[in-house]
Amino acid sequence: MRTKGITAVSVVQWKHVLFALVVTLVAFFATTAEAMMAAPKISPPPPTGSILGRIELVPGVPMRSCNVLLAGLQLSTKCDNEGLFRFDKVPIGVGDLIVTGEWLYDNKSPKFRVGVNKDEITNMGTLIVSHYGAIHGQVINADPEHLAAMVVTIEYLGIAAKPNDKGYYVLDRVPPGDWWVILHNIWYGPSPTQEKRAIVKPRATTKKVDFVLNPPVAIQVTPKTSVPLAVGKQVTSLAKVSPIVNIAGQWKSNIGLTYSITQQQNNFQWTVMNSTEIGNGTIKGDVVTASWKGPTGIGSSQGKITVDAKGNATKIIWNNNLQFYR
């Protein structure tokens, strides 16, 4: 009986021990699971894609230095000199791409709907953000028979038009911008060209860009003094004509670029070392007028030539603060 009693007590005690162990293990695993559930989860990054395209002011004319942004995403970028842009790591979905920049005039920012898929590049192709304008004017005081020898141009764009028999002309399909309109003629003095500045807006005609000519003049010789010859005859001295300043050659500049200028009479062209920029213009006395296009965009300006005692051009100071010097 004693042996059996000891065995019964031992079994009961072991049952209590096992029960306590099970309770402890259950509590441990419950606490561990709760702690694991409370720990922060690391979420994978959201899926993204890319967007690229080209912005043109009008067909064939890239919109340089424009701003492109994605509405609601606080993502923005700039176009390069060819109007190209690109976004990477754009959240997937559909949204609006907005373009802002110079020469839009109407203060409207063109919008384009765009969709982005996971790990894909959305190529929007070429986006046209504006429209052509036009320039209208008249050549006044021109002899009708001489109008045939005249032409109105925007040299930078390669656009030209001939006046009709009343002197009226139209330059069509002109991109929005600030342009120099030039009249070329061979009949009227004192200069063979005149320039007028014209601002062109989208879908609008800039009117009354007129050229008023002096009355027709022939090539004249103005008598001043008579000089006796040894044989008793006299010749008449001619009025002095101011020579055209020669600016051909290489010029340094205050922006670190080197300009190479070629010149024919009062017309000149330039190229820029280590750059794609090109320019052209005219000379009137000591005043130069030029238009150019290059990596930073397009522009035009007037300047004044400084000459030394020998009449050699030593400096050109432009109205846009650019300076050329030898």
C-alpha positions as a Markdown table, in Angstrom:
| # | Residue | x | y | z |
|---|---|---|---|---|
| 1 | Met | 0.0 | 0.0 | 0.0 |
| 2 | Arg | 2.9 | 2.4 | 0.7 |
| 3 | Thr | 4.5 | 1.8 | -2.6 |
| 4 | Lys | 1.2 | 2.4 | -4.4 |
| 5 | Gly | 0.6 | 5.6 | -2.5 |
| 6 | Ile | 3.9 | 7.0 | -3.4 |
| 7 | Thr | 3.3 | 6.2 | -7.1 |
| 8 | Ala | -0.1 | 7.9 | -7.0 |
| 9 | Val | 1.3 | 11.1 | -5.5 |
| 10 | Ser | 4.1 | 11.2 | -8.0 |
| 11 | Val | 1.7 | 10.9 | -10.9 |
| 12 | Val | -0.4 | 13.8 | -9.5 |
| 13 | Gln | 2.7 | 15.9 | -9.0 |
| 14 | Trp | 3.9 | 15.3 | -12.6 |
| 15 | Lys | 0.5 | 16.2 | -13.9 |
| 16 | His | 0.7 | 19.6 | -12.1 |
| 17 | Val | 4.3 | 20.1 | -13.5 |
| 18 | Leu | 3.3 | 19.3 | -17.0 |
| 19 | Phe | 0.2 | 21.5 | -16.8 |
| 20 | Ala | 2.3 | 24.4 | -15.5 |
| 21 | Leu | 4.8 | 23.9 | -18.3 |
| 22 | Val | 2.1 | 23.9 | -21.0 |
| 23 | Val | 0.6 | 27.1 | -19.6 |
| 24 | Thr | 4.1 | 28.7 | -19.6 |
| 25 | Leu | 4.7 | 27.7 | -23.2 |
| 26 | Val | 1.3 | 28.9 | -24.4 |
| 27 | Ala | 1.9 | 32.3 | -22.7 |
| 28 | Phe | 5.4 | 32.5 | -24.2 |
| 29 | Phe | 4.2 | 31.9 | -27.7 |
| 30 | Ala | 1.3 | 34.2 | -27.4 |
| 31 | Thr | 3.6 | 37.0 | -26.2 |
| 32 | Thr | 6.0 | 36.4 | -29.0 |
| 33 | Ala | 3.3 | 36.4 | -31.6 |
| 34 | Glu | 1.9 | 39.6 | -30.2 |
| 35 | Ala | 5.3 | 41.2 | -30.4 |
| 36 | Met | 5.8 | 40.1 | -33.9 |
| 37 | Met | 2.5 | 41.5 | -35.0 |
| 38 | Ala | 3.3 | 44.8 | -33.3 |
| 39 | Ala | 6.6 | 45.2 | -35.1 |
| 40 | Pro | 6.6 | 47.7 | -38.1 |
| 41 | Lys | 6.4 | 46.1 | -41.5 |
| 42 | Ile | 8.8 | 47.2 | -44.3 |
| 43 | Ser | 6.7 | 47.8 | -47.4 |
| 44 | Pro | 8.2 | 47.3 | -50.9 |
| 45 | Pro | 8.7 | 50.6 | -52.9 |
| 46 | Pro | 5.7 | 51.6 | -55.0 |
| 47 | Pro | 5.8 | 50.6 | -58.7 |
| 48 | Thr | 7.1 | 53.3 | -61.0 |
| 49 | Gly | 7.7 | 54.1 | -64.7 |
| 50 | Ser | 9.3 | 56.8 | -66.9 |
| 51 | Ile | 8.1 | 59.5 | -69.2 |
| 52 | Leu | 10.0 | 61.2 | -72.1 |
| 53 | Gly | 9.1 | 63.4 | -75.0 |
| 54 | Arg | 10.0 | 66.6 | -77.0 |
| 55 | Ile | 8.4 | 70.0 | -76.7 |
| 56 | Glu | 8.1 | 72.2 | -79.9 |
| 57 | Leu | 6.8 | 75.8 | -80.0 |
| 58 | Val | 5.5 | 75.2 | -83.5 |
| 59 | Pro | 6.4 | 72.2 | -85.8 |
| 60 | Gly | 10.1 | 72.0 | -86.3 |
| 61 | Val | 11.0 | 74.7 | -83.7 |
| 62 | Pro | 12.1 | 73.3 | -80.4 |
| 63 | Met | 11.0 | 75.1 | -77.2 |
| 64 | Arg | 14.3 | 75.6 | -75.4 |
| 65 | Ser | 14.5 | 76.0 | -71.6 |
| 66 | Cys | 10.8 | 75.3 | -71.1 |
| 67 | Asn | 9.6 | 73.9 | -67.8 |
| 68 | Val | 7.7 | 70.5 | -67.7 |
| 69 | Leu | 5.9 | 69.4 | -64.5 |
| 70 | Leu | 3.5 | 66.6 | -63.5 |
| 71 | Ala | 0.4 | 68.0 | -61.8 |
| 72 | Gly | -0.1 | 66.8 | -58.2 |
| 73 | Leu | 3.2 | 64.9 | -58.0 |
| 74 | Gln | 5.7 | 67.8 | -57.3 |
| 75 | Leu | 7.9 | 66.5 | -60.1 |
| 76 | Ser | 9.4 | 68.9 | -62.6 |
| 77 | Thr | 12.2 | 69.1 | -65.1 |
| 78 | Lys | 13.5 | 71.4 | -67.9 |
| 79 | Cys | 13.7 | 70.9 | -71.7 |
| 80 | Asp | 17.2 | 70.8 | -73.2 |
| 81 | Asn | 18.2 | 72.9 | -76.3 |
| 82 | Glu | 16.4 | 70.4 | -78.5 |
| 83 | Gly | 13.2 | 70.6 | -76.5 |
| 84 | Leu | 13.8 | 67.0 | -75.0 |
| 85 | Phe | 12.7 | 66.1 | -71.5 |
| 86 | Arg | 12.5 | 63.0 | -69.3 |
| 87 | Phe | 11.0 | 61.9 | -66.0 |
| 88 | Asp | 12.1 | 58.7 | -64.1 |
| 89 | Lys | 10.6 | 57.0 | -61.0 |
| 90 | Val | 7.1 | 58.3 | -61.7 |
| 91 | Pro | 4.3 | 56.6 | -59.7 |
| 92 | Ile | 2.1 | 54.6 | -62.0 |
| 93 | Gly | -1.3 | 56.0 | -63.0 |
| 94 | Val | -2.8 | 58.7 | -65.1 |
| 95 | Gly | -2.2 | 62.5 | -64.8 |
| 96 | Asp | -1.5 | 65.8 | -66.5 |
| 97 | Leu | 1.8 | 67.0 | -67.9 |
| 98 | Ile | 2.0 | 70.8 | -67.9 |
| 99 | Val | 4.4 | 72.9 | -70.0 |
| 100 | Thr | 5.3 | 76.5 | -69.1 |
| 101 | Gly | 7.9 | 78.9 | -70.7 |
| 102 | Glu | 8.5 | 82.0 | -72.8 |
| 103 | Trp | 6.5 | 82.9 | -75.9 |
| 104 | Leu | 3.3 | 81.3 | -74.8 |
| 105 | Tyr | 1.9 | 84.8 | -74.3 |
| 106 | Asp | -1.7 | 83.9 | -73.3 |
| 107 | Asn | -0.5 | 82.8 | -69.9 |
| 108 | Lys | -2.1 | 79.4 | -70.4 |
| 109 | Ser | 0.0 | 76.3 | -69.6 |
| 110 | Pro | -0.7 | 73.6 | -72.2 |
| 111 | Lys | -1.7 | 70.3 | -70.6 |
| 112 | Phe | -1.3 | 66.8 | -72.0 |
| 113 | Arg | -2.8 | 63.6 | -70.5 |
| 114 | Val | -0.3 | 61.0 | -69.7 |
| 115 | Gly | -0.4 | 57.4 | -68.3 |
| 116 | Val | 2.5 | 55.6 | -66.6 |
| 117 | Asn | 2.8 | 51.8 | -66.4 |
| 118 | Lys | 5.0 | 49.8 | -64.1 |
| 119 | Asp | 8.6 | 49.5 | -65.2 |
| 120 | Glu | 7.7 | 51.0 | -68.7 |
| 121 | Ile | 8.8 | 54.1 | -70.5 |
| 122 | Thr | 5.9 | 56.3 | -71.8 |
| 123 | Asn | 7.2 | 58.1 | -75.0 |
| 124 | Met | 4.9 | 61.1 | -75.6 |
| 125 | Gly | 6.6 | 61.9 | -78.9 |
| 126 | Thr | 6.5 | 65.6 | -80.1 |
| 127 | Leu | 4.2 | 67.9 | -78.2 |
| 128 | Ile | 3.3 | 71.2 | -80.0 |
| 129 | Val | 2.4 | 73.9 | -77.5 |
| 130 | Ser | 1.8 | 77.0 | -79.6 |
| 131 | His | 0.8 | 78.2 | -83.1 |
| 132 | Tyr | 2.2 | 80.3 | -85.9 |
| 133 | Gly | 1.6 | 84.0 | -86.2 |
| 134 | Ala | 2.3 | 86.5 | -89.1 |
| 135 | Ile | 3.7 | 89.9 | -89.8 |
| 136 | His | 2.0 | 92.5 | -92.1 |
| 137 | Gly | 3.3 | 95.8 | -93.3 |
| 138 | Gln | 4.0 | 98.2 | -96.1 |
| 139 | Val | 7.0 | 99.7 | -97.9 |
| 140 | Ile | 6.1 | 103.4 | -98.1 |
| 141 | Asn | 7.4 | 106.0 | -100.6 |
| 142 | Ala | 8.7 | 103.3 | -102.9 |
| 143 | Asp | 8.6 | 103.8 | -106.6 |
| 144 | Pro | 6.4 | 101.0 | -108.0 |
| 145 | Glu | 9.0 | 100.0 | -110.6 |
| 146 | His | 11.6 | 99.6 | -107.9 |
| 147 | Leu | 9.5 | 97.4 | -105.6 |
| 148 | Ala | 10.4 | 94.4 | -107.7 |
| 149 | Ala | 14.0 | 94.8 | -106.4 |
| 150 | Met | 13.0 | 94.7 | -102.8 |
| 151 | Val | 12.5 | 91.9 | -100.3 |
| 152 | Val | 11.4 | 91.7 | -96.6 |
| 153 | Thr | 13.1 | 89.0 | -94.5 |
| 154 | Ile | 13.6 | 87.5 | -91.1 |
| 155 | Glu | 17.0 | 86.3 | -91.9 |
| 156 | Tyr | 17.4 | 84.1 | -88.7 |
| 157 | Leu | 14.3 | 82.1 | -89.7 |
| 158 | Gly | 15.0 | 82.1 | -93.5 |
| 159 | Ile | 11.5 | 83.6 | -94.1 |
| 160 | Ala | 11.1 | 86.1 | -96.9 |
| 161 | Ala | 8.4 | 88.0 | -98.8 |
| 162 | Lys | 8.3 | 90.4 | -101.7 |
| 163 | Pro | 6.1 | 93.5 | -101.5 |
| 164 | Asn | 3.2 | 93.8 | -104.0 |
| 165 | Asp | 2.8 | 96.7 | -106.4 |
| 166 | Lys | 1.3 | 98.8 | -103.5 |
| 167 | Gly | 4.2 | 98.0 | -101.2 |
| 168 | Tyr | 2.3 | 95.6 | -99.0 |
| 169 | Tyr | 3.9 | 92.4 | -97.7 |
| 170 | Val | 3.0 | 89.5 | -95.5 |
| 171 | Leu | 5.4 | 87.2 | -93.7 |
| 172 | Asp | 3.4 | 84.1 | -92.9 |
| 173 | Arg | 4.0 | 81.1 | -90.6 |
| 174 | Val | 6.3 | 83.0 | -88.2 |
| 175 | Pro | 6.9 | 81.3 | -84.8 |
| 176 | Pro | 6.0 | 83.3 | -81.7 |
| 177 | Gly | 8.9 | 85.5 | -80.6 |
| 178 | Asp | 10.7 | 88.7 | -80.8 |
| 179 | Trp | 12.2 | 89.1 | -84.3 |
| 180 | Trp | 14.1 | 91.6 | -86.5 |
| 181 | Val | 12.4 | 92.2 | -89.8 |
| 182 | Ile | 14.7 | 93.5 | -92.5 |
| 183 | Leu | 14.0 | 95.3 | -95.7 |
| 184 | His | 16.6 | 94.8 | -98.5 |
| 185 | Asn | 16.6 | 97.3 | -101.3 |
| 186 | Ile | 19.1 | 98.8 | -103.8 |
| 187 | Trp | 17.4 | 102.0 | -104.8 |
| 188 | Tyr | 17.1 | 104.0 | -101.7 |
| 189 | Gly | 19.7 | 105.6 | -99.4 |
| 190 | Pro | 21.5 | 106.1 | -97.2 |
| 191 | Ser | 21.6 | 102.4 | -96.3 |
| 192 | Pro | 20.6 | 99.3 | -98.4 |
| 193 | Thr | 18.7 | 97.9 | -95.5 |
| 194 | Gln | 16.3 | 98.9 | -92.7 |
| 195 | Glu | 15.3 | 96.9 | -89.6 |
| 196 | Lys | 12.2 | 96.8 | -87.6 |
| 197 | Arg | 11.5 | 94.9 | -84.4 |
| 198 | Ala | 8.3 | 92.8 | -84.3 |
| 199 | Ile | 6.8 | 90.7 | -81.6 |
| 200 | Val | 4.8 | 87.8 | -82.9 |
| 201 | Lys | 2.0 | 86.2 | -80.9 |
| 202 | Pro | 0.3 | 82.8 | -81.6 |
| 203 | Arg | -2.6 | 82.9 | -84.1 |
| 204 | Ala | -2.2 | 86.7 | -84.5 |
| 205 | Thr | -0.9 | 89.1 | -87.1 |
| 206 | Thr | 1.5 | 91.8 | -86.1 |
| 207 | Lys | 0.4 | 94.7 | -88.2 |
| 208 | Lys | 1.9 | 98.0 | -89.4 |
| 209 | Val | 5.6 | 96.8 | -89.5 |
| 210 | Asp | 6.1 | 99.5 | -92.1 |
| 211 | Phe | 9.3 | 100.7 | -93.8 |
| 212 | Val | 9.2 | 104.5 | -94.7 |
| 213 | Leu | 11.7 | 105.2 | -97.4 |
| 214 | Asn | 13.4 | 108.5 | -98.2 |
| 215 | Pro | 12.6 | 110.0 | -101.6 |
| 216 | Pro | 14.4 | 108.2 | -104.4 |
| 217 | Val | 18.0 | 109.2 | -104.7 |
| 218 | Ala | 20.5 | 108.3 | -107.4 |
| 219 | Ile | 24.2 | 107.8 | -106.7 |
| 220 | Gln | 25.3 | 111.3 | -106.3 |
| 221 | Val | 28.6 | 113.2 | -106.5 |
| 222 | Thr | 28.6 | 116.3 | -104.4 |
| 223 | Pro | 31.1 | 119.0 | -105.6 |
| 224 | Lys | 33.0 | 120.7 | -102.8 |
| 225 | Thr | 36.1 | 122.4 | -104.0 |
| 226 | Ser | 38.0 | 122.9 | -107.3 |
| 227 | Val | 41.6 | 121.9 | -107.5 |
| 228 | Pro | 43.7 | 123.5 | -110.3 |
| 229 | Leu | 45.9 | 121.2 | -112.4 |
| 230 | Ala | 49.3 | 122.1 | -113.8 |
| 231 | Val | 47.9 | 122.1 | -117.3 |
| 232 | Gly | 45.3 | 124.7 | -116.4 |
| 233 | Lys | 42.3 | 122.3 | -116.2 |
| 234 | Gln | 40.2 | 121.7 | -113.0 |
| 235 | Val | 38.8 | 118.6 | -111.3 |
| 236 | Thr | 36.1 | 118.5 | -108.7 |
| 237 | Ser | 36.9 | 116.7 | -105.4 |
| 238 | Leu | 34.3 | 114.3 | -104.2 |
| 239 | Ala | 32.4 | 114.4 | -100.9 |
| 240 | Lys | 34.0 | 112.0 | -98.5 |
| 241 | Val | 32.1 | 108.8 | -97.9 |
| 242 | Ser | 32.5 | 107.1 | -94.6 |
| 243 | Pro | 34.0 | 103.6 | -95.1 |
| 244 | Ile | 32.3 | 100.5 | -93.7 |
| 245 | Val | 34.0 | 99.4 | -90.5 |
| 246 | Asn | 35.7 | 96.1 | -90.9 |
| 247 | Ile | 34.9 | 93.7 | -88.0 |
| 248 | Ala | 36.0 | 90.5 | -89.7 |
| 249 | Gly | 38.3 | 88.2 | -87.7 |
| 250 | Gln | 38.3 | 86.5 | -84.3 |
| 251 | Trp | 36.9 | 88.2 | -81.2 |
| 252 | Lys | 37.1 | 87.2 | -77.5 |
| 253 | Ser | 34.1 | 87.9 | -75.3 |
| 254 | Asn | 33.3 | 88.6 | -71.6 |
| 255 | Ile | 31.4 | 85.3 | -71.4 |
| 256 | Gly | 34.5 | 83.2 | -72.3 |
| 257 | Leu | 33.5 | 82.4 | -75.9 |
| 258 | Thr | 35.5 | 83.1 | -79.0 |
| 259 | Tyr | 33.6 | 84.4 | -82.0 |
| 260 | Ser | 34.8 | 84.2 | -85.6 |
| 261 | Ile | 33.3 | 86.8 | -87.9 |
| 262 | Thr | 33.3 | 87.0 | -91.7 |
| 263 | Gln | 32.1 | 90.1 | -93.5 |
| 264 | Gln | 30.8 | 91.1 | -97.0 |
| 265 | Gln | 30.3 | 94.8 | -97.3 |
| 266 | Asn | 27.9 | 95.8 | -94.5 |
| 267 | Asn | 26.7 | 92.2 | -93.8 |
| 268 | Phe | 28.4 | 89.8 | -91.5 |
| 269 | Gln | 28.1 | 86.3 | -90.1 |
| 270 | Trp | 29.7 | 84.6 | -87.1 |
| 271 | Thr | 30.4 | 81.2 | -85.7 |
| 272 | Val | 31.5 | 80.3 | -82.2 |
| 273 | Met | 34.4 | 78.1 | -81.3 |
| 274 | Asn | 33.4 | 74.8 | -79.6 |
| 275 | Ser | 29.7 | 75.7 | -80.0 |
| 276 | Thr | 26.9 | 75.3 | -82.5 |
| 277 | Glu | 25.9 | 78.9 | -82.3 |
| 278 | Ile | 25.6 | 80.9 | -85.5 |
| 279 | Gly | 24.7 | 84.6 | -86.1 |
| 280 | Asn | 24.4 | 87.2 | -88.7 |
| 281 | Gly | 23.7 | 90.9 | -89.0 |
| 282 | Thr | 24.4 | 94.3 | -90.6 |
| 283 | Ile | 26.6 | 97.3 | -90.0 |
| 284 | Lys | 25.5 | 100.9 | -90.2 |
| 285 | Gly | 28.3 | 103.3 | -89.4 |
| 286 | Asp | 29.4 | 102.3 | -85.9 |
| 287 | Val | 26.2 | 100.4 | -85.1 |
| 288 | Val | 25.8 | 96.7 | -85.5 |
| 289 | Thr | 22.5 | 94.7 | -85.5 |
| 290 | Ala | 22.6 | 90.9 | -85.1 |
| 291 | Ser | 20.4 | 87.8 | -84.6 |
| 292 | Trp | 21.6 | 84.4 | -83.5 |
| 293 | Lys | 20.6 | 80.9 | -82.5 |
| 294 | Gly | 22.6 | 78.4 | -80.5 |
| 295 | Pro | 22.5 | 76.0 | -77.5 |
| 296 | Thr | 21.1 | 78.7 | -75.2 |
| 297 | Gly | 18.3 | 79.7 | -77.5 |
| 298 | Ile | 17.6 | 82.4 | -80.0 |
| 299 | Gly | 18.0 | 86.2 | -79.7 |
| 300 | Ser | 18.9 | 89.5 | -81.3 |
| 301 | Ser | 20.6 | 92.8 | -80.2 |
| 302 | Gln | 22.2 | 95.9 | -81.3 |
| 303 | Gly | 25.7 | 97.1 | -80.4 |
| 304 | Lys | 28.2 | 99.9 | -80.9 |
| 305 | Ile | 31.7 | 99.5 | -82.5 |
| 306 | Thr | 34.7 | 101.2 | -80.9 |
| 307 | Val | 37.6 | 102.0 | -83.3 |
| 308 | Asp | 41.1 | 103.1 | -82.6 |
| 309 | Ala | 43.0 | 106.1 | -84.2 |
| 310 | Lys | 43.7 | 104.0 | -87.3 |
| 311 | Gly | 40.0 | 103.1 | -87.8 |
| 312 | Asn | 40.5 | 99.5 | -86.7 |
| 313 | Ala | 37.6 | 97.9 | -84.7 |
| 314 | Thr | 38.8 | 97.1 | -81.2 |
| 315 | Lys | 35.6 | 96.5 | -79.3 |
| 316 | Ile | 31.9 | 95.8 | -79.8 |
| 317 | Ile | 29.6 | 96.6 | -76.8 |
| 318 | Trp | 26.1 | 95.0 | -77.2 |
| 319 | Asn | 22.9 | 96.2 | -75.6 |
| 320 | Asn | 22.5 | 92.8 | -73.9 |
| 321 | Asn | 25.7 | 93.5 | -71.9 |
| 322 | Leu | 27.8 | 91.1 | -74.1 |
| 323 | Gln | 31.2 | 92.5 | -75.1 |
| 324 | Phe | 33.5 | 91.5 | -78.0 |
| 325 | Tyr | 37.2 | 92.6 | -77.8 |
| 326 | Arg | 40.4 | 91.7 | -79.7 |
